[in-house]
């Protein structure tokens, strides 16, 4: 059974949370260097970016059309990518 757009976006919720917590300073990064923190944030940005690009290649493809979904469904995910990229640039 194919995933829905909602299910795909739910798979990225942990990445959204992690990025937001790192930026807010509430994610436990004890023992990590700034480079390691940035790498962790980058992995989560990459994960979200991949999810946001999901789209069927043709009418027979059951890949959910996350890329074409209404913006309001994916607002937090897009914002987390922006936040993560800004965090990495600043640190």
Secondary structure as the mmCIF struct_conf table of DSSP 4:
data_model
#
loop_
_struct_conf.conf_type_id
_struct_conf.id
_struct_conf.beg_label_comp_id
_struct_conf.beg_label_asym_id
_struct_conf.beg_label_seq_id
_struct_conf.end_label_comp_id
_struct_conf.end_label_asym_id
_struct_conf.end_label_seq_id
HELX_LH_PP_P HELX_LH_PP_P1 UNK A 2 UNK A 4
HELX_RH_AL_P HELX_RH_AL_P1 UNK A 5 UNK A 11
TURN_TY1_P TURN_TY1_P1 UNK A 12 UNK A 12
HELX_RH_AL_P HELX_RH_AL_P2 UNK A 13 UNK A 24
TURN_TY1_P TURN_TY1_P2 UNK A 25 UNK A 25
BEND BEND1 UNK A 27 UNK A 27
TURN_TY1_P TURN_TY1_P3 UNK A 30 UNK A 31
HELX_RH_AL_P HELX_RH_AL_P3 UNK A 34 UNK A 52
TURN_TY1_P TURN_TY1_P4 UNK A 53 UNK A 53
BEND BEND2 UNK A 57 UNK A 58
TURN_TY1_P TURN_TY1_P5 UNK A 59 UNK A 60
BEND BEND3 UNK A 66 UNK A 66
TURN_TY1_P TURN_TY1_P6 UNK A 67 UNK A 68
BEND BEND4 UNK A 69 UNK A 69
HELX_RH_AL_P HELX_RH_AL_P4 UNK A 71 UNK A 90
#
